[in-house]
């Protein structure tokens, strides 16, 4: 099992250390960022759709509870592993993987995972610099899974 090195424990230790060092300005900034992260995570956790964020190499960076349920895998067990190596069994997953590598968006593809028919959508995640530049750099992929 792999764990995210920047999970809750990490931020708790960081905040404690900043408090001991007397760096209250940075401590406040980290606390605010952590509150925003927790809110964002609560929203994603409560969605009925599965949400999977893949990095540029196709490795799992985030999965919400619905995605865990749909895929039959826990986030902490496949974090930082290539999703399509971990979850297979349907040709459409291979097509989606190819689309992701090319940076294409895919809409409404039916996939069967763990005996369940799901609708899959992918959206490339562009680097923040892409908003201010003519160059497009894909940093990862957002995969949404819906129960049909």
C-alpha positions, 0 to 999 in steps of 0.5 A, spaced: 500 500 500 502 506 498 500 513 501 500 520 499 506 523 502 502 530 503 496 527 506 493 530 513 499 527 517 504 531 513 500 538 514 499 537 521 506 536 522 508 542 518 503 546 522 506 544 529 513 545 526 511 552 524 508 554 530 514 552 534 518 556 529 514 562 531 512 563 523 505 565 524 504 568 517 506 562 514 502 558 519 496 562 517 497 561 510 498 553 510 492 553 515 488 557 510 490 552 504 488 546 508 481 549 510 480 550 502 483 543 501 478 540 506 472 543 503 474 541 496 475 534 498 468 534 502 465 537 495 468 531 491 467 526 496 460 527 496 459 527 489 455 521 486 459 521 480 466 517 480 472 523 480 479 520 478 485 525 477 491 522 473 497 525 473 501 526 466 503 519 466 496 516 467 498 515 475 492 516 480 493 522 484 486 523 487 480 518 487 473 520 490 469 515 494 464 514 488 470 512 484 473 507 489 466 504 489 465 503 481 473 501 480 473 496 486 479 499 488 481 504 494 485 510 493 490 509 498 492 502 494 493 505 487 495 512 489 501 513 484 500 507 480 498 507 473 490 507 473 489 502 466 494 497 469 490 496 475 483 496 472 482 493 466 477 488 462 474 492 457 476 494 450 474 501 451 478 502 457 484 501 452 481 507 448 480 511 453 487 510 455 490 512 448 486 518 448 488 520 455 496 519 452 494 524 446 490 529 450 484 528 447 477 529 451 472 523 451 465 523 452 459 518 454 464 512 453 460 506 456 465 501 460 464 495 464 469 495 470 468 490 475 461 487 472 458 494 472 456 499 466 459 506 467 459 512 462 466 515 462 468 522 460 475 525 460 478 532 460 485 534 459 488 538 465 492 544 462 497 547 466 496 554 469 500 557 464 496 555 458 491 560 460 496 565 458 500 562 453 499 559 446 502 553 448 498 548 451 501 543 456 497 537 458 499 536 466 494 530 467 487 528 466 480 528 469 476 522 469 469 522 471 465 515 471 457 515 472 453 509 473 448 508 468 
